[in-house]
Amino acid sequence: MPTTAEAIGTITVTARLPFGTRKQLQALTPFFASERARAKTLAMASTAGLDRREAAARRSLWNREKQHLRRVGRLTDSIGALVTGAVTQEVIVRGWSRTWPGIPHQAHGRWPGSPEGVWPEPLTVDLPADLVQTVRAACWHTCRTEIGLLYAWRERHPDARPRCPTRPGCDAAALTEYQELAAQIITPGEVWRAAVARGIRDASPREENDHSRS
């Protein structure tokens, strides 16, 4: 997948999710176990008949192949695999699978327009670094006009607290302007939530019906 730069390894992200999501993920535990069992039956997983060196090389290749299968959604043997495959799909369906310019330093902190305290259940997962960079860059550059307008709004209202609607520190018209701008910004958190929901939706039917992938 195209990325903003060469990226190796993983990046830890925390998705803020609606109440009840973790229970849905926990309910998929038997499915994850069946996927792990299925993976052991695939031809590349076997080291039978190989000497020690050949077996080590096969295991290394198999580990890389498992990473690929998880990314393309053909092996969902853990919550991390579920999120990885679903984020990949989110990038594809949003038309973001291309090379993006770099992003400014502030894009690595709290995202402009992010809501405060709305999503009560955190989920921390390690995702491929290039995938995380693609999502962050796509969110930033897709919404850079609105982000710029939101920063300008903050300069005009330096003491405002728009995430505290009962005490916003600005008048109603200014608060409405902020909310309208924030609603137009796609945050990485929004993508993580959409991916988790997609992953749960896609995995649940397969728990009963689809164990035939190879």
C-alpha positions in Angstrom: 0.0 0.0 0.0 1.4 3.5 -0.8 2.5 5.4 2.2 3.8 8.9 3.0 7.3 7.4 3.6 9.1 4.2 4.1 7.7 2.7 7.4 8.8 -0.5 9.1 7.3 -2.1 12.1 4.2 -1.1 14.0 2.6 1.9 15.7 0.4 1.6 18.8 -2.9 3.4 18.4 -5.8 3.6 20.8 -9.3 3.5 19.3 -12.1 5.2 21.4 -15.2 3.1 20.9 -18.9 3.1 21.6 -20.1 1.4 24.8 -20.6 -2.3 24.2 -17.9 -2.7 21.5 -15.5 -4.6 23.8 -18.2 -7.1 24.7 -18.8 -7.7 21.0 -15.1 -8.3 20.4 -14.9 -10.6 23.4 -17.8 -12.6 21.9 -15.5 -13.3 18.9 -12.9 -15.2 21.0 -14.0 -18.6 19.8 -13.8 -17.3 16.2 -10.2 -16.1 16.7 -9.3 -19.5 18.2 -10.8 -21.3 15.2 -8.8 -19.0 12.8 -5.6 -19.9 14.7 -6.4 -23.6 14.3 -7.2 -23.1 10.6 -3.9 -21.3 10.0 -2.0 -24.3 11.4 -3.6 -26.5 8.7 -2.3 -24.4 5.8 0.5 -25.9 3.7 3.1 -23.2 4.5 2.6 -23.7 8.3 4.0 -27.2 8.1 7.7 -27.9 8.7 7.3 -31.7 8.4 10.3 -33.4 6.7 12.5 -30.3 6.9 15.9 -30.1 8.6 16.5 -27.5 11.3 17.7 -24.8 9.0 15.0 -25.4 6.5 12.4 -25.4 9.2 13.6 -22.1 10.6 13.4 -20.5 7.1 9.9 -21.9 6.6 8.8 -20.4 10.0 10.2 -17.1 9.0 8.4 -17.1 5.7 5.2 -18.3 7.4 5.3 -15.4 9.9 5.6 -12.9 7.0 2.8 -14.7 5.1 0.5 -14.5 8.2 1.1 -10.8 8.4 0.1 -10.4 4.8 -3.0 -12.6 5.3 -4.1 -10.6 8.3 -3.7 -7.4 6.4 -5.8 -8.5 3.5 -8.5 -9.9 5.8 -7.8 -13.6 5.1 -6.6 -14.5 8.6 -8.4 -13.0 11.5 -6.8 -14.7 14.5 -6.8 -11.9 17.0 -8.4 -8.5 17.7 -5.2 -6.9 16.2 -5.7 -8.9 13.0 -9.3 -7.9 12.9 -8.5 -4.2 13.2 -5.6 -4.4 10.8 -7.6 -6.0 8.0 -10.5 -3.7 8.6 -8.4 -0.5 8.5 -6.9 -1.7 5.2 -10.4 -2.0 3.8 -11.3 1.5 5.1 -8.4 2.9 3.3 -9.4 1.1 0.1 -13.1 2.1 0.2 -12.3 5.7 1.0 -10.0 5.9 -2.0 -6.9 6.6 0.1 -4.6 3.9 -1.2 -2.0 6.1 -2.7 1.1 8.1 -1.8 0.4 11.1 0.4 2.6 14.1 1.3 4.0 14.4 4.8 2.0 15.8 7.7 2.9 18.5 10.2 4.1 17.7 13.7 0.8 18.7 15.3 -1.0 15.9 13.4 0.6 13.4 15.7 -1.2 14.8 18.8 -4.9 15.3 19.5 -6.7 15.8 16.2 -8.3 19.2 15.4 -12.1 18.9 15.9 -11.9 15.7 18.0 -14.8 15.3 20.4 -14.2 15.1 24.1 -15.3 12.2 26.2 -17.8 10.8 23.7 -16.4 7.3 23.2 -16.1 5.5 26.6 -14.3 2.3 25.6 -10.6 2.4 24.7 -9.0 -0.3 22.6 -5.2 -0.3 22.1 -3.7 -2.2 19.2 -0.5 -2.3 17.2 -1.0 -1.6 13.6 1.4 -1.6 10.6 3.3 1.7 10.7 2.7 2.4 7.0 -1.0 1.8 7.4 -1.2 4.2 10.4 0.8 6.9 8.5 -1.5 6.5 5.4 -4.6 7.1 7.6 -3.1 10.1 9.3 -1.9 11.7 6.1 -5.1 11.0 4.3 -7.2 12.5 7.1 -5.0 15.6 7.2 -4.8 16.3 3.5 -8.4 15.4 2.8 -9.6 17.9 5.4 -6.7 20.5 5.3 -9.0 23.4 4.3 -11.4 22.7 7.2 -8.5 22.1 9.6 -7.0 25.5 8.6 -10.3 27.2 9.2 -10.6 25.5 12.6 -7.1 26.8 13.6 -8.2 30.3 12.5 -11.3 30.0 14.6 -9.2 29.2 17.6 -7.0 32.2 17.0 -10.1 34.4 17.0 -11.4 32.7 20.2 -8.3 31.8 22.2 -10.2 31.4 25.5 -13.1 29.3 24.1 -13.8 25.7 25.2 -16.0 24.4 22.4 -15.7 20.8 23.7 -17.6 21.9 26.8 -21.0 22.8 25.4 -22.3 23.8 28.8 -19.5 26.3 29.2 -18.1 26.9 25.7 -16.5 30.3 26.5 -17.9 31.8 23.3 -21.3 32.9 22.0 -23.8 30.7 20.3 -22.9 31.7 16.8 -19.2 31.0 17.3 -20.0 27.7 18.9 -22.2 26.7 15.9 -19.4 27.7 13.5 -16.9 25.5 15.4 -19.3 22.6 15.4 -19.9 22.9 11.7 -16.2 23.0 10.9 -15.4 20.1 13.3 -18.2 18.0 11.7 -16.4 18.2 8.3 -13.1 16.9 9.6 -12.3 13.2 9.3 -10.2 12.2 12.3 -8.0 9.1 12.6 -10.2 8.1 15.5 -13.2 8.1 13.2 -11.4 5.7 10.9 -10.4 3.4 13.8 -14.0 3.3 15.0 -15.3 2.6 11.5 -12.7 -0.2 11.1 -13.5 -1.9 14.4 -17.2 -1.8 13.4 -16.4 -3.2 10.0 -14.2 -5.9 11.4 -16.9 -7.1 13.9 -19.5 -7.0 11.1 -17.4 -9.0 8.7 -16.1 -11.5 11.3 -19.4 -12.4 12.9 -21.1 -14.2 10.0 -17.8 -16.0 9.2 -17.8 -17.3 12.7 -20.6 -19.7 11.7 -20.3 -20.0 8.0 -16.8 -19.4 6.5 -13.8 -21.5 7.5 -12.9 -22.4 4.0 -10.4 -19.7 3.1 -6.9 -20.6 2.3 
